[in-house]
Amino acid sequence: MRSAVAGQALLVAGAFLWNLVRHRTVTDDAFISYRYARHLVEGHGLVWNVGERVEGYTNFLWVMIEAAGLGLGMAPERLAPSLGIASGFAVLAALAWVTARERGFGDPLVFAAPMALAVNRSFAAWSSSGLETSFFTLLAVLGSLALIRELERDTPRPWLASLILGLAALTRPEGVLFFAVGALALVADARSWRRAARSFSLYALPFIALFGGHMLWRYAYYGFWLPNTFYAKVSGLWWEQSAFYFELLFATYPIAWLLPLLPFAMLSGPRVTRILMIFPVPLWLGYLVAVGADYLEFRFMVPLFPFLCWGIVEGGRSVAAWLAERASAPRLAFWGSVAVGFALPLSMAVGSLRPAVEASGITSIEAHGGFTEFRISQGRELRELIREGVLPRELRIQTDAVGALPYFTGWYTFDSRGLNDLEIARKPLRERGIVGHEHGASVEETREREIDAVIVNHQMLYDASDPSLARAHQSAWLAVDHTNRAFGAHPGLRVICREIGGDRAILFATVFDDARVRDRFGDLASCRFLGAQKRRPER
């Protein structure tokens, strides 16, 4: 039997590894945490711009781990993806363990849920992205499993589960949801008031010490009880967007027809295990609806997938057993369970091979990964030009993609979406748009912050001889003209194109005059195509 179990485990690991190779991605958002970690190690504190205390991250523990790695000489852009991938493998192992400890490794469905997760492209992509997603998922699963074990004792001591879920809440605030499910399991397990009070105290105190202590520190350090990212990204209920998100999810992964099996998982097996593994599903789904889900391909579904997969498999097992009993056909229980055990991974695999995520408002893994690779190349090239003295070391820029480019250049960066700006994050919305990217800076706010260069269309550095530069200039002019009209700016932004180093050019917008541009960039020649361009001259 051991060889069969080892073979199945290797098959699951191989499927996950194959998915990692096919869908490995890197996300621009990860570089936000990298910059905070670097500033901490350099002695500037947990800040985005030196001297400005704004909590523009939502993953405190993850940032601290990256800072610790930096202190040991490990670059975060290498450490974070490696730790994320390792966490992904650990989630698969933990998911197999929760079934095996109840039914034994000889059970035919012990690897059904892990296999469904292993062939899920979203799980693989966000494990390798550099974000905290799979690490947070691991802590949520491990905290639930620790509580299952601790409540089996005659005298429950659920301090370890509380500690793990406290670390999960430090990694992402949504860890509170899993702690709440644990509290519900404690209530359901209560056999006496004395036992319940003692267990709940041991469960609550470590979590309160960790999470409550961090809340107090946040208020003392940043001046707010919630991170600035909450104000910048959460804009209230948006039913239409949430419905669209889940419609796209089920179009990508055709598991909607398996969801009715989920409640039936509560009908058999230990009650505490069922509560801890099933109740996170409706609670997390409700949370996603409340925040409008996410603009990146199913990133926020990753922490839910292990619980969802396990619940569907166990629900299928319960339904098959019930049908077998009613039909007096014992073998129906086995084959019905096996059918669900194959159907769930197949549904996930179909979605990974033929994803439906190409719709407006939600960015696919491929599109976001390509964008991030481009931003990384821009950031590295600009960093070299700074080191060579071609571009200034001290520059104030504005962009709405504050990840790789600010990380590599080290420039003071103003996020036009308000991620690292208290005022922009709290502005009332002008209109609904892309979830988490709905705030915007006015021309006057750009001027007030003395921004030297506003990066238009996500690109600053160009090949000076490439015809696409003329098209980019035209596009930038139109975008700037729209912004000026929208905010009634007088004077407004204007587009600047300057050649550097003979073969390259920088294109940006600014609110300042030519004297300020020369002061920042030196006396650079205008881009060569501008002399022959008759339409839309520089304003």
QUIMO-V27941 format. One record per pair of residues at least 24 apart in sequence whose ideal C-beta (glycine too) atoms are under 6 Angstrom apart, sorted by the first residue. I is the first residue (numbers start at 1). GAP is how many residues later the second one is. D is the distance in whole Angstrom. If there is no record, write none. Layout:
BEGIN
((I	GAP	D) (I	GAP	D))
END
This chain:
BEGIN
((1	105	6) (5	100	5) (8	103	5) (12	80	6) (12	99	5) (12	102	5) (12	103	5) (12	106	5) (15	103	4) (15	104	5) (16	102	4) (19	102	6) (19	105	4) (20	104	5) (20	108	6) (23	98	5) (23	101	5) (23	102	4) (23	342	6) (24	104	4) (25	100	5) (25	104	6) (25	340	5) (25	344	4) (26	104	6) (26	346	5) (27	102	4) (27	104	6) (27	345	6) (28	344	4) (28	347	5) (28	373	6) (28	375	3) (28	376	6) (29	374	6) (30	100	3) (30	101	5) (31	372	4) (31	373	5) (31	376	4) (32	25	6) (32	371	6) (33	24	5) (33	29	6) (33	30	5) (34	42	4) (34	373	5) (35	372	5) (36	27	5) (37	26	5) (37	29	4) (37	30	4) (37	33	6) (37	39	6) (40	27	5) (41	26	5) (41	29	5) (41	30	6) (48	372	4) (49	363	5) (53	169	5) (54	174	5) (54	366	5) (55	167	5) (55	172	4) (55	173	5) (56	172	6) (56	363	5) (56	364	4) (58	169	6) (58	171	5) (59	73	4) (59	112	6) (59	113	6) (60	110	5) (61	109	4) (61	110	4) (62	70	4) (62	109	6) (80	50	4) (81	47	5) (81	49	5) (84	43	5) (84	50	5) (85	42	5) (85	43	6) (87	47	4) (87	48	4) (87	51	4) (88	39	3) (88	46	5) (90	48	5) (91	46	6) (91	47	5) (91	50	6) (91	215	6) (92	26	6) (94	47	5) (95	211	5) (98	47	6) (108	230	6) (109	204	6) (109	228	6) (109	232	5) (112	201	5) (112	229	4) (113	196	4) (113	197	4) (113	200	5) (115	230	4) (116	193	4) (116	228	4) (116	229	4) (116	232	5) (117	188	6) (117	192	6) (119	226	6) (119	229	5) (119	230	4) (119	233	6) (120	228	5) (121	231	4) (122	176	4) (123	179	6) (123	182	6) (125	240	5) (126	173	5) (126	176	5) (132	39	5) (133	169	5) (136	32	6) (136	35	5) (136	36	5) (136	167	6) (137	165	6) (137	166	4) (139	25	6) (139	28	5) (139	29	4) (140	28	5) (140	38	5) (140	163	6) (141	165	5) (143	25	6) (144	132	4) (147	35	5) (148	125	5) (148	128	6) (151	38	5) (151	121	5) (156	43	4) (157	45	6) (158	41	6) (158	44	6) (158	45	4) (159	43	5) (159	47	5) (162	41	5) (162	44	4) (162	45	4) (163	43	5) (166	40	6) (166	41	4) (166	44	3) (166	45	5) (169	42	5) (170	44	6) (177	106	5) (179	28	6) (181	98	5) (181	99	5) (185	87	5) (185	90	4) (185	91	5) (188	83	6) (188	87	6) (189	83	5) (228	197	5) (231	194	4) (231	195	5) (232	186	4) (232	187	5) (232	193	4) (233	203	4) (234	57	5) (235	194	6) (235	203	6) (238	54	4) (241	51	5) (242	47	5) (242	50	6) (242	51	6) (245	48	4) (248	111	6) (251	105	4) (252	99	4) (252	103	5) (252	104	4) (252	105	6) (253	94	6) (253	95	6) (253	98	4) (254	93	5) (255	92	5) (258	54	5) (261	51	5) (261	54	3) (261	55	5) (261	58	6) (262	49	5) (262	50	6) (262	53	5) (264	51	4) (264	54	4) (264	55	5) (265	46	5) (265	49	4) (265	50	4) (267	51	5) (268	50	5) (277	30	6) (277	33	5) (278	33	5) (280	27	5) (281	26	6) (281	27	6) (292	143	5) (295	67	6) (295	68	6) (295	139	5) (295	140	5) (295	141	6) (296	67	6) (297	60	5) (297	67	5) (297	68	5) (312	32	6) (316	24	3) (361	73	6) (375	29	4) (375	30	5) (376	28	5) (378	27	6) (378	83	6) (379	25	5) (379	26	4) (379	29	3) (380	28	5) (381	80	6) (382	27	5) (382	79	6) (383	25	4) (383	26	6) (390	110	5) (390	111	6) (392	128	6) (395	57	5) (396	54	6) (396	55	5) (396	56	5) (397	56	5) (398	48	6) (398	53	4) (398	56	4) (399	56	4) (401	57	6) (414	35	5) (414	37	6) (416	24	6) (416	25	4) (442	45	5) (443	44	5) (443	46	4) (443	49	5) (443	50	6) (446	65	6) (447	64	5) (452	68	5) (453	55	4) (454	55	4) (455	53	6) (456	53	5) (460	46	6) (460	48	6) (462	43	5) (462	45	6) (464	35	5) (464	39	6) (464	40	5) (464	41	4) (470	59	5) (472	35	6) (473	24	6) (474	62	6) (477	59	5) (480	29	5) (494	45	5) (495	43	6) (497	30	4) (498	26	4) (499	26	5) (499	28	6))
END
